[in-house]
Amino acid sequence: MLPTEKQYVQWHENETLRHARWLSQSNQVPPARIVSVDDKTTADEAYRLACAGTSMLWYGDFHNARQLLQAINRRIERSEQRKISKAANKLNKSAESPHSDKSTAESLVIPNLFHQQRQAQAQRSRVLSRLLLELDAGYVSQLRRAPDVSAACTAAFGELDESCLLSFRDLQGALGAAGWRAKGVPIESLGLSVFPHYGVFAPTRHEYVQLLLDAPLPDACDVAFDIGTGTGLLAIILAQRGVQQVVATDLNPRALACASENFARLELDAVQLQQADLFPTDAPLANLIVCNPPWLPAKPTSPLEYAVYDANSAMLRGFLQGAKPHLAEQGEVWLILSDLAEHLQLRSRDELLGWFADAGLEVKYRLDTQPKHGRSQDTTDPLFAARSAEITSLWCLVPFDN
Ligand SMILES: C[S@@+](CC[C@H](N)C(=O)[O-])C[C@H]1O[C@@H](n2cnc3c(N)ncnc32)[C@H](O)[C@@H]1O
């Protein structure tokens, strides 16, 4: 989806002033300085230019641009690795005071490392986004050996009737998303696949699905809400478990289009969709409200991160605060939440329990599962201790007076 406000970029090509529509999925402003680069440009030169804030418009072979981007990425990784190890050593040393115990040391080191990793990711994204290409109207590339990227870009960014400049990185994002959309994410425990769209949370880590299958449905469960539905996965589970009316909401129009397509594929007539900030309007009271909010309380650095990062836990707290008035008698709230934020010292368990209590909710039971994804097994990750201890839970919450 293109931003409603169009932005344009201009640059010189052989002394001629050119201009084109500027597309940036991370909302970066149009670059002020653009130089021409091609197959003769070395990786070191491109890396130096990108780090210095210069954008580079590619005129060479399409596939060579991909290799150049990989070479720049390797240079960024080497530099990041050095910085993070240095910071980890420094922080570990300052925490190793004879008076500080293990938990004090961890509380000094881990949140700092998390923020450093986030800053490094944002910087990496800025540097990598400096390699640009031009596409004609309809997303047609004139570069040598360029594939047809038109369908992937139209699906990701919407129709385009003029030429544009965009980063290779954004183009790769669109091509990757088109691949997921075509092949789908298999959810083994359900025996089906969901098909994520560009910019929609892809449930590639879906250990929480089993929690939703194991939790006993409330005695009467005619109406359920799925708040922040994404691909529609949780609503699909509820409908398959026999809930007659499921109302699924999301703020992100891409998620609504995606969920609608997934429901249609599965011929699920029981699910209704609404674009809403949290709760649906004009819906009956719910016997069950489920929500899998973004898990980490940190500021999203681009619209694509809104499904993962929740600044100040605003969605989580808003969801908890707003749930009770939407519940029918004997109704339940199922909150799916990982405790990674607790291991990263970004939120404490007491804080979470306090938000439940403030919302008039208490814990009826909790189901836990331990993620087994790649990052939780990576011992070289400076945040390995936090990631390997992560537990994902389904918290079944009920109003105090139930
Ligand atoms: C972690 S994803 C979960 C997606 C899906 N429920 C699942 O489990 O795969 C969180 C979702 O919440 C949505 N979201 C974030 N803030 C929201 C809000 N205030 N109201 C409705 N949806 C919101 C995001 O767009 C995203 O689709």
The ligand as an ORCA input file, in Angstrom:
! r2SCAN-3c Opt
* xyz 0 1
  C       1.694    -10.625     16.994
  S       0.545    -10.206     15.752
  C      -0.599    -11.578     15.990
  C      -1.324    -11.966     14.751
  C      -2.238    -13.215     14.888
  N      -3.250    -13.039     15.899
  C      -1.410    -14.455     15.220
  O      -1.455    -14.906     16.352
  O      -0.729    -14.953     14.316
  C      -0.309     -8.810     16.443
  C      -1.398     -8.243     15.543
  O      -2.053     -7.183     16.264
  C      -2.369     -6.148     15.354
  N      -2.575     -4.914     16.145
  C      -1.633     -4.131     16.731
  N      -2.225     -3.130     17.396
  C      -3.571     -3.281     17.243
  C      -4.717     -2.570     17.699
  N      -4.598     -1.491     18.469
  N      -5.955     -3.003     17.329
  C      -6.095     -4.104     16.543
  N      -5.042     -4.819     16.084
  C      -3.803     -4.410     16.427
  C      -1.193     -6.123     14.407
  O      -1.538     -5.480     13.181
  C      -0.925     -7.622     14.239
  O      -1.662     -8.158     13.167
*
